Amino acid sequence: MRHNIFYNRREFQMIDNFMQVLKLIKEKRTNNVVKKSDWDKGDLYKTLVHDKLPKQLKVHIKEDKYSVVGKVATGNYSKVPWISIYDENITKETKDGHYLVYLFHPEGEGIYLSLNQGWSKISDMFPRDKNAAKQRALTLSSELNKYITSNEFNTGRFYYAENKDSSYDLKNDYPSGYSHGSIRFKYYDLNEGFTEEDMLEDLKKFLELFNELASKVTKTSYDSLVNSIDEIQEDSEIEEIRTAQKDKTLKEVEAPKGIIPKYKKGVSKTTKNDSEIEKSNKENKLTGKVGEKLALNYFNELIDNKIDEDKKEQFRNILNDNPGSQHGHGYDLVAFDPTNTDKAVEKFIEIKTSTSSSIEEPFFMSLNEMFAMKEYKQKYLILRIFNVSGKEPQFYFIDPYANYSEFKDVDDLIDKYLM
């Protein structure tokens, strides 16, 4: 631990100014100062962050392409004052793009040096759902980290409190946005001490990280990543589910009574609201491929373990080994009746997969699926998989023809089966 921060004042003037800012933040917080007019040290505070420190940092940054800008307030004082270092070829302001930034701890406990990205741009994409914005920032941070070859420094989000539960970490405002937008970071803890040499050596390395990222992710390509963030997010979640389900098998349970009546409003001619549709569509995309893979494994295991050797080929010939090929046809998989291991009876399987652990979680079906259910009478099954991201995914089958020999048309199917 090094506490000898104040060496020769002429040589270490920059760190003196960093330390002075931390001291002023503590004083401002102790006295509940909100705006400059409430504080006789407001001019000093602003001068340090807006003028002195940016000029001192600029001396140590050899390339002219970088701008160094500090800010303590827009109106009232910011909870987290900052000094940014950015390349105008990548961004002209900290609301957008990626850049380096010194972020002062809101309680004056230390300083974060972070390769970061514009929180405002991501936040503005989700005006009513800041949790979604924070998740997208994390995903984009992870995506940008893939372009950096060095493993030095911490990756991703940082926290303002050791136990990760301070208001700065939990609220949906700028301090939390800055932390979620972090790509790489180094924290200088006031209680542990640090030197100006430490800070300048780290700055040199962070500039190298930034230059590597900027050479691979231009402003145009960054904008493209931001615009496709939902797809990147979904791909990330799918990969998480796939990783969680690697080498796992399904456990069969008895189908709950009343599951279809509970679900019928989402299917019929009336309505499901926009949020229900969006939730259903997203879950289908996130879990669909995973569910199809689990289903295919289930039927292959049935063949391996339950079918007589001389009949295995019959069953394998029915089983479609490309479960995604029939999308738009109203079913996901061509397989066989899992209750009849003596004879290979063709079945058209629609797979409904959910991350929910509830056996009674409702699900929606499309009009195509309704038509397929009607067309393939006595041959259509719904395979419901739930808790797909849990330790033990479970499933049950629903046979829409269990109590009916046929349906006249789709309206008849809905009226009889789903009403």
N, C-alpha and C positions, 0 to 999 in steps of 0.2 A: 504493500500500500504506500502511495506517495502523496504526501500532504504539502510538500514544499512547492506550492504553486507560484508564489511570488518571488521570482529570481530577480535579476537585474531589470529594473523597471523599463529601461529603454529597449532591452532585448525582448521582453515578454509583455509588451504593452497590449497586444491583441488579447491574450488570455486574461489580462486584468480587466479588459472591457467586457469579455464574456462573463467573468465572475461578477462584475458590477451589475450586469443585466439580471443575473440570477438573484442577487441581493435585492434589487429594486422590485422584482416580481414578488419576492417574499414580503417585502414591506407593503406593496400594493395590496396583496391579499390580506395581510394582517389588518390593514386599515379599511378594507372593503372599498377600495377605490375602483370606480367604474369608468370614469371619464377624466380627461386631462384637467378640466376646470376644478376637479375635486382634489388636485394633488400639486404640491409645489415642486415636485421633481419630475413632472411630466415632460418638460423640455429636455432634460438630461436623458431620460428614458428613451425618448424618440430619437434624439441625436445619436445615441449609441447604436441603436438598431437600424436606423434609416441611413446613417451617414458614416460614422467612424468604423464600425465593424465591416461593412461592405467594402470600404476603401482599403482597409488592412488586408482583407481576404483577397482582394483584387491584385494586390502586390505579389501574392504568392501563386497566383494563377497566370501562367505565362501566355496562354493563348487569348488572343483578342476576341475570339468569337463568343466568349462567355460574358454575360451580364450578371451583376451581383446586386440584388435588391432586398431590402429589409422592410418589415411592416409590423407595427405594434397595434394598429387599430384601423377599423373602418367604422367611424362613428364612435361607439364605446370601445374600450380596450379589448383586444382579442384575448381569449383565455390562453392561447398558445401563440406568442409572437414568433416570427420566423425570419430567416435570412436565406433567400434562394439563390442558387447558381444555375443559370440555364443557358442553353445554346439557342439562339433565335431561329436557327434552322429547324429546330424541333418544336419549340414553343416560344411565344412572345409574352406569356403570362402563366402564372402558376395554376390557373383554373383548368389547364389543358396540357396534354403531353406529359413527358417525363423529364425529370430534372433532379438536381441535388438540393437539399435543403437542411439547414440547421433549425431544429424545432426546440424551443425552450420549454422545459417541463412547466405545466401550469401552476405548480406550487414552488417553482424555483429549485427543484431538487437535482436538476441535471440538464444535460443537453443531448438531443438525438441528432446525429448526422445520418441522413437517410437519402438513398436513391428512391425517389417517390414519384407519384403521378397526380395529375389534376383531379382532385376529389370533386370539385364543383361540376365538371362535365358529366361524371358518372352519376352524381347525386341528382342532377337536373333531369336525367333520363327516367328517374323513378320518383317523381314529386310526392307521391302518396305512400310510398313504401321504402323508407330509408334502410330497413333491414335488408331488403332485396338489393339496394344500392351497395351496401357494405359487403354483401356476399359477392356481388359482381366485382367489386374492387379487389377482394381477396383472390378471386379467380383470375382476374387480369394480371395481378401481381405475380401469381404463380406461372402464368403463361409467359410473361416477360422474363422471368428468372431463367427460363429454358434457353434464352439467347446468351446467357452469361456463362463463360467457361470456368471462371474462378469460383472456388468454394469458400473464399474468405468472407468473413462477417456474417451476421445473422440474416436469415432470409424471412421475408413476409412481414406479418403484422408484429408490432410491438405493443406493450401495455404500459400504462402510466403508473399502475400499482402492482406490487409483487403478487398480490392475491387476485389480480385481474378483475376486481369488482368495483373499482372507483367509478364515480359518476362520469369521469372523462372517458372511461372505457366503455360504459354502457349506453350513454345517451346518443341520440342520433344528430350530433352536431359536428362542428369542424374538428375538435380534438380527436374524436373517434374516427372521423373520416380520414384525417391525416395518418392515423395509425393503421387503418385498414388498407390505405393506398401504398404503404411502404413495400418496397421491393427488396432492398437490403438496408441494414442499419447498424450503427454503432452507438452505444449509449455511454456518455461520460457522466459518471455518478459523482455528485458533489462530495459525498461522504467518503469516497474512496480516493479521490484526488487524481489529477491528470496534468500533464505538462503541455506547453505549447508545441514542443516537438512531437508529442503524441498526436495532437490534433492536425498538425501540418502533414505528418507522414500518412495519416489516415485520409486526409483530404486528397493527397496525391493518388492514393489507391482508389478512392471513390471516383475521382476523375477518370481513371483508367476504366473502371467498371462502366461509367456513363458513356465514355467514348466507344467502348465495345458494343454496348446496347444501341447507341445512336447509329453506329455503322450498319447495324442489322435491322433496326426498326426505325424507319424514317417517320416523319410526321404523317405522311400519307398512309403508311402501313400501320401506324399506331391508330389512326382514325378508323381504319378498316377493322382492326381488332376490337375497338370499342363498339363499332356498329354491329359486329357479330358476337357480342359478349353473351347474349342469351344462348346461342348455339354452343359456344365454348363452355358456358356454365353447365348446360345439359350434358355435353360430352364428358365433362369432369364428373358429374354426378353418376352417369351411367358407368363410367370406369370404376368409381368407388363401389357401386353395387356389384359389378362384375368381380372385383377383387374380393369383396366380402363373401361372395357366393362360390368362389373357386373351391372345387372338390366337395361341395355340399350336395346333399340329396334331399328330395322332398319327403315329407311325412304326411300320410293320408289321414284325414279326419272326416267325421260324419258331417254331411252338409247340414247347415242350420235350417230349422224350419222358418218359413216366412221370409227368407232372404229375397225372393222374387217380388212379392208385394211391396217390400220396403224399397225396392229399386225401380218399380214400374213408372213412377212419375218422371223420371229422367229419360224414359224411353219413348213415351207416347207422343201423340200428336200435340199435346200441350207443350210444356216447356221445361227447360232447365235454364237457370239464369246464367249470365255470362261468366261469373266467377266459377260456377260449377263446371261449365264447359271447359274453361281454361285450365282448371285444376285437373279435370279428367284427361284432357289432351296432353298436358305436360306429363302426367303420371304414365300414360300409355307410352309416350316416347321414351321416358326414363327407364321404365321397367319392362317394356315389351320384349326387346331382344333377350333380356336376361330370363324372362319367363319362358320364352320359346326354347332357349337352350336347356333350361331345367326340365321342361316338358319332354324334349327329345331324349334327354338322358334317362328320364323316367321310363319311357317306352322301350328304350334299348335295354335297360336293366330288367324290365319285364321279360323281354325276349331271352336274355341271358340266363335268368334265374327261374322263370316260371313255364317256359315253353319247351315241349319235348324237342329233342335234337332233330328229329326227322321233319319237324314243322317250322323250325326257326326261319328257314329261307322264305317260306310263304309270308310270314309276318314281316320280315325285313323288306320284302318286295312291296308291301303295302305302305310301309313307313316312309314318309317323305323326308329325306335327309337335308332339305333346304327349307327350313320353316318360314323364312321370310318371303318365299316366292309367290304366295297366294294372296298377298295384301290387296284389298279392293274386291276380293271375291267373297268376303263375308266369313272367312275362316283363316286360321293361321297354320294349321298342320293337318295333313292327311295321315291318319294312324289307324288303329284297330280298337275294337271294343275291349277295354281293359278288364272287364268282368268275364270274358269268354276266352280262356286260354287254350281251348280245344280247337276252335275254328277261327281263322283270320277273317273277321267281319269288318269291312271298311267303315271308318267313322271320320267325319269332318269336325275338327276340333277348333273351337274359338277359345283362345287363351286370354284370361283377364287377370292381370298381375297387379298387386298392390304392395306398397311398403308398409301399409297399416298392419298392426298386429291384431286388429279386431276381426274375428271371423265373420261378423255381420256388417263389415264395411260395404256400403252400396257401390255399385258400379254401373256404367252406362254402356249401351250397345247402339251401334249405328243402324241406319236403315238398310244398308247392304247386308249387315249381319241378320237382320230380321228376314230379309228375302231369302238368304241362304238357309236359315232355320226352317222356313216354309218349304223351300225347294228340296232339301235333303231330308225329307221326312223319315223318321225313325233312324236316321244316320248322323244326326247333329248332336254334339255334346259341347257343353261349356266347361272348361277347366279353369276353376278359380284358384289362383295361387295368392296367398297373403303372407305378410311378414317376410317379404322376399329379402330384405336387407338385414334380417335378424339372424340369430345363431341357428335357428331351425325353421326354414321355410315350410309352410304347410299348404295342403291343397284339398279340394273336394271336387267332385264332378256334379254337374246339373244336367239332367236329361229332360228337355222340354216336352218330350213325348211320353214321359213316364205315366201320365194320366190321360193322354189323348192319342188317338190313332192318327189323326190328321187335322189340318186347319184349312179352311176354304181359301183364305187369303191372309195377307199380313194384318189387316184390320181385325180379322177373326182371331188370329194368333194373339194380338195385343189384348183384345177384349177378353178372351178366355184365359190366357196364360198369365198376363201381366196386370190384369185389373183386380 
